[in-house]
Amino acid sequence: MKTLQELEAIRQKKINELNLRESAEGNTRIVVGLATCGIAAGARPVMSAFVEEVHKRQLQNVTVSQTGCIGLCRLEPIVEVFVPGQEKVTYCKVTPEQVSRIVAEHIVNGNPVVEYTVGSYE
């Protein structure tokens, strides 16, 4: 960082990322479990991957946020997707590599990726 413009660009990028994480009524919400169990299982990189993917695709009505323990520690990292007017979908053992597929198929096209959901692991 050598100029004020570079610093301002970094600041603006972080503000945009934070805006993706703020909840808004009527938005699709992606919620990542970030309790100690989730963090130990790798939830931080998953959260970052969702923020980056939503930003990269410039999805307007999608927020990414975090929560504490979801209660299925053995299935962490857990991600819950809330689409207005639909049932919640719970993804488990999510990896950063799976994020782009979840966003493309579920968030963009409305088709949950069934093999990543909690029902496929029980």
C-alpha positions in Angstrom: 0.0 0.0 0.0 1.7 3.2 -1.2 -1.1 5.6 -1.8 -4.3 6.9 -0.3 -6.2 5.6 -3.3 -5.0 2.0 -2.6 -6.1 2.4 1.0 -9.5 3.7 -0.1 -9.9 0.7 -2.5 -9.2 -1.7 0.3 -11.6 0.1 2.5 -14.4 0.0 -0.1 -13.8 -3.7 -0.8 -14.2 -4.5 2.9 -17.3 -2.3 3.2 -18.9 -4.2 0.3 -18.0 -7.6 2.0 -19.6 -6.4 5.2 -22.7 -5.3 3.4 -23.0 -8.9 2.1 -23.0 -10.1 5.7 -25.8 -7.8 6.9 -29.3 -9.3 7.0 -32.0 -7.7 5.0 -35.7 -8.6 5.0 -36.8 -10.7 2.0 -33.2 -11.6 1.0 -31.9 -15.1 0.6 -29.7 -15.8 3.6 -26.7 -18.0 3.7 -25.8 -18.7 7.4 -22.5 -20.4 8.3 -22.0 -22.0 11.7 -19.0 -20.5 13.3 -18.9 -21.8 16.8 -15.7 -23.5 18.0 -16.8 -26.8 16.5 -17.4 -25.2 13.1 -14.1 -23.2 13.2 -12.2 -26.4 14.1 -13.8 -28.2 11.1 -12.9 -25.5 8.7 -15.9 -23.1 8.6 -13.9 -19.9 8.2 -12.6 -20.7 4.7 -16.2 -21.8 3.8 -17.6 -18.5 5.0 -14.9 -16.6 3.0 -15.7 -18.7 -0.1 -19.4 -17.8 0.2 -18.7 -14.1 0.6 -16.3 -14.1 -2.4 -18.7 -16.2 -4.6 -21.7 -13.9 -3.9 -19.5 -10.8 -4.5 -18.0 -12.3 -7.7 -21.5 -13.1 -9.1 -22.8 -9.7 -7.9 -25.9 -11.3 -6.4 -28.1 -8.5 -5.0 -30.6 -10.1 -2.7 -28.3 -12.5 -1.0 -26.7 -12.0 2.4 -24.0 -14.1 4.0 -23.9 -14.2 7.8 -22.6 -16.3 10.7 -24.2 -18.0 13.7 -23.1 -20.0 16.7 -23.5 -23.7 17.2 -26.2 -25.2 15.0 -26.2 -28.4 17.1 -24.9 -31.1 14.7 -21.2 -30.8 15.5 -20.2 -34.0 13.9 -21.5 -32.6 10.5 -19.5 -29.3 10.6 -19.0 -27.1 8.7 -22.7 -26.5 8.5 -24.4 -24.0 6.2 -28.1 -23.2 6.3 -29.7 -21.5 3.3 -33.0 -19.6 3.8 -34.8 -18.7 0.6 -38.0 -16.6 1.3 -41.1 -18.8 0.9 -39.2 -22.1 0.9 -38.0 -24.7 3.5 -34.6 -24.1 5.0 -31.9 -26.3 3.4 -29.0 -27.5 5.7 -25.7 -28.4 4.0 -23.1 -30.3 6.0 -19.4 -31.1 5.8 -19.2 -28.2 3.4 -15.8 -27.4 1.8 -14.7 -24.2 0.1 -14.6 -26.3 -3.2 -18.3 -27.0 -2.9 -19.4 -23.4 -2.4 -19.5 -22.4 -6.1 -21.7 -25.3 -6.9 -24.1 -24.5 -4.0 -24.3 -20.9 -5.1 -24.8 -21.8 -8.8 -27.3 -24.5 -8.4 -29.2 -23.5 -5.3 -28.9 -19.8 -4.9 -29.0 -18.8 -8.6 -31.1 -21.6 -10.1 -33.2 -22.7 -7.1 -32.1 -26.4 -7.1 -30.6 -27.5 -3.7 -27.5 -29.7 -4.1 -29.1 -32.8 -2.4 -25.9 -34.8 -2.0 -24.5 -32.1 0.3 -27.5 -31.8 2.6 -27.9 -33.1 6.1 -30.3 -35.9 4.9 -27.5 -37.5 2.9 -25.3 -37.9 5.9 -27.8 -39.4 8.4 
